[in-house]
Amino acid sequence: MHTAQQLMKVFVTRRIPQEGMKILLQAGTCKVSLWDSDEPVPRAELLKGVAGAHGLLCLLSDRIDAEVLNAAGPNLKVISTMSVGFDHLSLDEVKKRGVRVGYTPDVLTDATAELTVALLLATARRLPEGVEEVKSGGWSTWKPLWLCGYGLSGSTVGVIGLGRIGMAIATRLKPFGVKRLLYSGRVAKPQASEVDGEYVPLDTLLAESDFVVVSCALTPQTQGLCDKAFFTKMKNTGVFINTSRGAVVNQEDLYQALSGGQIAAAGLDVTTPEPLPTDHPLLTLKNCVVLPHIGSATYSTRGVMAELSAHNLLGGLQGSDMPSELTL
């Protein structure tokens, strides 16, 4: 039996699905303290909560920087984030201190790809507008051009960032009768052949795509990538979809492109900040569909993400293999 002294302290920054908590509580090796809320932990509470911790289980909404790492102190062995993205972690600071990082790729790929396809279809075919018209009495009779949008059949789709999720999106879009699938990124991807993907420069992708789907990671290179110059290169019938990170898009430039008819429509599952203020100009536009970052939100996916986060944390605490470790 472990005595209290030998138990390793773990701080969990939010209520996570039961599947994950169960694993931590049954491990018998750690003393778990939890910010017991569905709302993000306030900064001051985070700094207090991590003090002396051996392990930290966090979410995208927690900025883990030098201040947090210093507050945690030298005991900290592992940070496990319940996300595939890690742009909220200051990786150089983490690396400097020899702390290991676990994350949850793969397990949310399918859910995020499905949501991306749903968002693309909803945006291109104007589903939210249609729902509104039914509710508000705007539906009078059948009209040939009323609520017309854009279809995938015979179209060209451009994917920016053909990683795990980008591939999963492409695989799902192809059966809709997409004629060409273009992609751009740092390097050509061998797996692109599975979806007949053509590796092209970004400018070519923007000029030729009917649908532009962003699924890259947020890095200094991709921050603000989708700006005025970017939207100017798109077709004015083009539909823009972003399910990666909000900061990849310059939202003021997107607003101008949408309101000025430079592009046809946009669908976003990510914004900056999150949540997007309810008085944000983008929310006044009919041709902009904004979702509250629900890419991975299926019950099973969130449960598996919590399990994987817990197993990553335990592996890091024990100094053994983590099922999904980020190479720093």
C-alpha positions in Angstrom: 0.0 0.0 0.0 1.3 3.5 -0.9 1.6 6.0 1.9 0.3 9.5 1.2 4.0 10.7 1.0 4.7 8.4 -2.0 1.6 9.4 -4.0 2.4 11.7 -6.8 0.4 14.9 -7.1 -1.6 15.4 -10.2 -3.6 18.5 -11.1 -6.5 18.2 -13.6 -7.6 21.5 -14.9 -11.2 20.7 -15.6 -14.0 18.1 -15.2 -13.1 15.6 -17.9 -15.2 12.6 -19.0 -15.6 9.9 -16.3 -13.6 7.3 -18.4 -10.5 9.4 -17.8 -11.0 10.2 -14.2 -11.7 6.5 -13.4 -8.3 5.5 -14.8 -6.5 8.1 -12.7 -8.3 7.3 -9.5 -7.9 3.5 -9.9 -4.2 3.7 -10.6 -3.4 4.0 -6.9 -0.2 5.9 -7.6 -1.4 9.5 -7.7 -3.3 12.0 -5.6 -5.6 13.8 -7.9 -6.8 17.4 -7.4 -9.3 18.6 -9.8 -10.6 22.0 -10.8 -14.2 20.7 -10.5 -16.0 22.8 -13.1 -17.0 22.8 -16.7 -15.6 26.3 -17.0 -11.8 26.9 -17.6 -9.7 27.2 -14.5 -8.9 30.9 -13.7 -5.2 31.7 -14.0 -4.6 32.3 -10.3 -6.2 28.9 -9.5 -4.1 27.2 -12.2 -0.9 28.6 -10.6 -2.0 27.5 -7.2 -3.2 24.1 -8.4 0.0 23.1 -10.2 2.3 23.9 -7.2 4.4 20.9 -6.5 2.5 18.8 -9.0 4.3 15.8 -10.6 1.7 15.6 -13.4 -0.7 18.1 -15.2 -3.7 17.1 -17.2 -4.8 20.1 -19.2 -7.0 21.3 -22.0 -6.6 23.7 -25.0 -8.0 26.6 -23.0 -5.1 26.4 -20.5 -2.0 28.5 -21.5 1.0 26.5 -20.2 3.9 28.8 -20.2 7.1 29.6 -18.1 5.0 31.1 -15.3 2.9 27.9 -14.9 6.0 25.6 -15.2 7.8 27.7 -12.6 4.7 27.6 -10.3 4.7 23.8 -10.7 8.3 23.5 -9.7 11.0 20.8 -10.2 8.7 17.8 -9.5 6.8 18.2 -12.8 7.5 15.2 -15.0 4.6 15.2 -17.5 2.0 17.4 -19.1 -0.9 15.5 -20.7 -3.2 17.6 -22.9 -6.6 16.4 -24.0 -6.2 17.7 -27.5 -4.4 17.0 -30.8 -3.2 20.6 -30.9 -0.4 21.8 -28.6 -0.2 25.5 -29.6 -1.3 26.4 -26.0 2.0 24.8 -24.6 5.2 26.8 -24.7 7.2 23.8 -26.0 10.7 25.4 -25.7 10.0 26.1 -22.0 8.7 22.6 -21.5 11.6 21.0 -23.3 14.1 23.1 -21.3 12.8 21.6 -18.1 12.8 18.0 -19.4 9.1 17.6 -19.0 7.4 15.0 -21.2 4.2 15.8 -23.2 1.3 13.6 -24.1 -1.5 14.5 -26.5 -4.4 12.8 -28.3 -3.9 12.6 -32.1 -5.6 9.8 -34.1 -8.5 9.2 -31.7 -10.3 12.4 -32.8 -9.4 12.3 -36.5 -12.7 10.7 -37.6 -15.0 12.9 -35.5 -13.2 16.0 -36.7 -13.2 15.0 -40.3 -17.0 14.2 -40.1 -17.7 17.6 -38.6 -15.6 19.3 -41.3 -17.7 17.6 -44.0 -20.9 18.6 -42.1 -19.7 22.2 -41.8 -18.7 22.3 -45.5 -22.1 21.0 -46.7 -24.0 23.2 -44.2 -22.1 26.3 -45.4 -22.1 25.5 -49.1 -25.8 24.5 -49.2 -26.9 27.3 -46.8 -28.5 25.0 -44.2 -28.6 27.5 -41.3 -30.1 30.1 -43.5 -32.7 27.6 -44.6 -33.6 26.7 -41.1 -34.0 30.4 -40.2 -36.3 31.0 -43.2 -38.6 28.1 -42.1 -38.8 29.4 -38.6 -39.3 33.1 -39.5 -42.0 32.5 -42.2 -39.6 33.4 -45.0 -40.5 30.2 -46.9 -43.3 31.2 -49.3 -43.2 29.0 -52.4 -40.7 27.1 -54.4 -38.4 29.6 -56.2 -35.8 28.5 -58.8 -32.9 30.4 -57.3 -33.9 30.8 -53.7 -31.2 29.6 -51.2 -29.1 28.2 -54.0 -25.6 27.2 -53.0 -22.7 25.2 -54.3 -22.3 21.4 -54.8 -19.3 19.1 -54.4 -20.1 17.1 -57.5 -17.5 17.9 -60.2 -15.8 20.4 -58.0 -12.2 21.1 -57.1 -11.4 20.9 -53.4 -8.2 22.3 -51.9 -6.9 21.1 -48.6 -4.3 23.2 -46.7 -2.4 20.7 -44.5 -2.8 17.1 -45.6 -2.0 15.5 -42.2 -4.1 12.9 -40.4 -7.2 15.0 -40.3 -6.7 16.5 -43.8 -6.4 13.0 -45.2 -9.5 11.9 -43.4 -11.4 14.9 -44.8 -10.2 14.3 -48.3 -11.2 10.6 -48.1 -14.7 11.5 -47.1 -15.1 14.2 -49.7 -14.0 12.2 -52.7 -17.1 10.0 -52.9 -19.2 13.1 -53.3 -17.9 13.3 -56.9 -15.0 15.7 -56.3 -13.2 16.0 -59.6 -9.8 17.3 -58.4 -8.2 17.3 -55.0 -5.4 19.7 -54.5 -3.3 20.1 -51.4 -0.5 22.4 -50.2 1.8 22.3 -47.3 5.5 22.2 -46.4 6.1 18.9 -48.2 4.4 16.5 -50.6 2.7 13.6 -48.8 3.1 10.0 -50.1 -0.4 9.1 -48.8 -1.9 11.7 -51.0 -2.0 9.2 -53.8 -4.8 7.4 -52.0 -7.1 10.3 -52.7 -5.5 11.3 -56.0 -4.2 14.4 -54.3 -2.2 16.9 -56.4 0.6 18.8 -54.5 0.4 22.4 -55.7 1.7 25.8 -54.5 -0.8 27.6 -52.3 -1.5 30.3 -54.9 -2.6 27.6 -57.4 -4.7 25.9 -54.8 -6.5 29.1 -54.0 -7.1 30.1 -57.6 -8.4 26.7 -58.7 -10.4 25.4 -55.7 -14.2 25.7 -55.3 -13.8 24.7 -51.7 -10.7 25.6 -49.6 -10.4 23.6 -46.4 -7.9 24.5 -43.7 -6.6 21.6 -41.5 -3.1 22.6 -40.7 -1.5 23.0 -37.3 -1.1 26.5 -35.8 2.6 27.4 -36.1 4.4 30.7 -36.5 4.3 30.0 -40.3 0.6 29.4 -40.4 -0.5 32.2 -38.0 -2.6 34.7 -39.9 -2.0 32.7 -43.2 -5.6 33.4 -44.4 -5.5 37.1 -44.8 -6.6 39.7 -47.4 -4.0 38.5 -50.0 -5.1 34.9 -49.4 -8.9 35.6 -49.9 -8.2 37.9 -52.9 -6.7 34.8 -54.7 -9.8 32.7 -54.2 -12.7 32.4 -56.6 -15.6 34.7 -55.8 -17.7 31.5 -55.8 -15.2 29.9 -53.4 -16.3 28.5 -50.0 -13.7 28.7 -47.2 -13.8 26.2 -44.3 -11.5 26.3 -41.2 -11.6 23.5 -38.6 -7.9 23.9 -37.5 -7.2 26.9 -35.3 -8.8 30.3 -35.2 -5.5 32.2 -35.3 -4.7 30.8 -38.8 -7.3 33.3 -40.1 -7.2 37.1 -40.0 -10.9 37.5 -39.1 -11.1 41.2 -40.1 -9.9 40.3 -43.6 -12.3 37.3 -43.7 -15.2 39.7 -42.8 -14.2 42.1 -45.6 -13.9 39.2 -48.1 -17.3 37.8 -47.2 -19.2 41.2 -47.0 -17.6 42.5 -50.2 -18.4 39.4 -52.3 -14.7 38.5 -52.7 -15.6 34.9 -51.6 -19.0 33.2 -51.4 -19.2 31.8 -47.9 -17.2 30.6 -44.9 -17.7 28.0 -42.3 -15.6 28.1 -39.1 -15.4 25.7 -36.2 -12.6 27.7 -34.6 -12.2 31.4 -34.0 -10.0 33.8 -32.1 -10.9 34.4 -29.3 -13.0 31.4 -28.3 -15.8 32.0 -27.5 -16.3 34.6 -30.2 -18.0 37.7 -28.7 -21.7 37.7 -29.7 -21.3 41.2 -31.2 -18.5 40.1 -33.6 -19.0 41.4 -37.1 -18.7 37.9 -38.6 -21.9 36.9 -36.8 -23.9 39.6 -38.7 -23.2 37.8 -42.0 -25.6 35.3 -43.5 -22.8 33.7 -45.5 -20.7 32.8 -42.5 -21.5 29.7 -40.4 -19.7 29.7 -37.0 -19.7 26.6 -34.8 -18.4 26.5 -31.1 -15.3 24.4 -31.7 -17.1 21.0 -31.7 -14.8 19.2 -34.1 -14.2 16.2 -31.8 -17.5 16.4 -30.0 -19.0 12.9 -30.1 -19.6 11.1 -26.8 -17.3 8.2 -27.8 -14.5 10.4 -29.1 -14.4 12.6 -26.0 -14.4 9.5 -23.8 -11.5 8.0 -25.6 -9.6 11.3 -25.5 -10.0 11.4 -21.7 -8.8 7.8 -21.5 -5.8 8.4 -23.6 -4.9 11.6 -21.7 -5.1 9.6 -18.4 -2.8 6.8 -19.8 -0.4 9.4 -21.2 -0.2 11.0 -17.8 0.4 7.8 -15.9 3.1 6.7 -18.4 4.8 10.0 -17.8 4.6 9.8 -14.0 6.0 6.2 -14.0 8.7 7.1 -16.5 7.4 4.4 -18.8 6.1 4.5 -22.4 3.2 6.9 -23.1 0.7 5.7 -25.6 0.9 9.0 -27.5 3.9 11.1 -26.7 4.8 14.3 -28.4 8.4 14.3 -29.6 10.1 17.5 -28.4 
